[in-house]
Amino acid sequence: MKQPRRKRGIGRWLIPLVGVGALFAAPLAWWIHTWTPGEQPTRLAAIDVADSFKRTPQLTQVSDRGVLRVATMIEPTLYIPDSYRPQGLEYDLTGRFADRLGVDVEYLVVPNIDAAYEAVAENRADLAAAGLAIDPARQERFAFSPPYLTVSRKLIHAVDQPIPSGLTELAGLTVAVPAGSANRHWLERISRQPGAVPLTIEERQDKLAILEGIRHGDIEYALTLSHTALLAHKLSDDVAIGPIVGPPVSLAWAFSREADDSLLKAARRFFAEIRSDQQLRGLVDRHYAQFERLDESLSRRFLQDLETRARPYLRTFRRAGERYEIDWRLLASVGYQESKWQPDAVSHQGAYGLMQIILPTARGLGLTDPSNPTANIMAGAKYIAQLRELVPEEATEPDRTYLALAAYNVGIGHLSDALVLTRRQGGDPTQWAAVRERLPQLSDPAIYRDMRYGYARGSETVNYVENIRAFHDLMIWMATRENLLAARQ
């Protein structure tokens, strides 16, 4: 009998965050209530569902109800009902779609992909937005919106397993997939082809269950989507990323074919609009770009330090966040990027303390003792709030805060130059993604000599903000993981 692999070092998702997790939002009882599936409602007969849409088009039903019902799952890249600000790509997309329709959104949290589809089939949800791949095996019952993201399938595996070059090297082995996923249907389809490699397909509840299976040593290989593989690798040194297999995969929303196509047509118009005005690109960037840049060793060290170095200061970060209306986890992320949560840190430029505040700025903030970590944190939060007020008022969150963080690092003058440069080059100076493209140009003599504040290390500022964005999301996502795992016990 195979024994689970012995736990190593800081792997196994690095730190359970016991104790730290108590400071995070979303009470455990709420998670258990939300996540644990109760008794399913009585299934509506398909003919009854179809008849309701014959009487009243689906778009009219949504409008009359004043609520768009969305079936989704709690996952880092999909939907996190965070108490400070819910987030996730599906959350942002469905929220904007509902705004276009002039209605509110109601999220029906389901435990797995099959449940998301069934909620739509039974008319308990108007659509499913749960990171669903367009799946030929389901197209008889469900219609899909235009794709909003194209990703690849990747093999992931335990680090102590051989690195495969493809599926052909897994003959006779077991490959885990999320229950009900398009990956399962794709593997089943190719396994029926002549000369196909024999594989055993094992279903687990969802992506988290698969990653935990790798953690505990009872899953050796799994097939997942590339954005999930990227996040898993950043979080854990137990997960290795293997090769791309098969063709690209398109993610989309699912609608019941028993309904008329009025709501689906509205979704098609919505995606056409946000694609043409670059909103879709900006949303994808918001949720994925920072992790493509983040070094794996840095992300893992951050999570380790979160349980050790950060512990004495987390409550102060929370108080500072409440006072200045900034997510306290973002403030903690700034502190890590600045000093690795070391209150006695001093930079070669004369910046002091946990938030690395230079003396002229400290005097302006009323900070008399930069070595006092509580005072230093409060002053750093105050300074970020001040910088946020200097950002063009047209900028909305979270871009407004990202631009303020750039100013915290490079100075408000150089940020102003970057905004001017962005506008000159046809970009939107209220969008961090657009300004991020121009900041590195401030070190180019052909550019900075024509700017008011001159030379700046713009590339360093880009890395600075992107790291903070990633640290912030890691804090939220690790707490989410702990809550979900506790809810399943």
Disulfide bonds with the S-S distance in Angstrom:
none
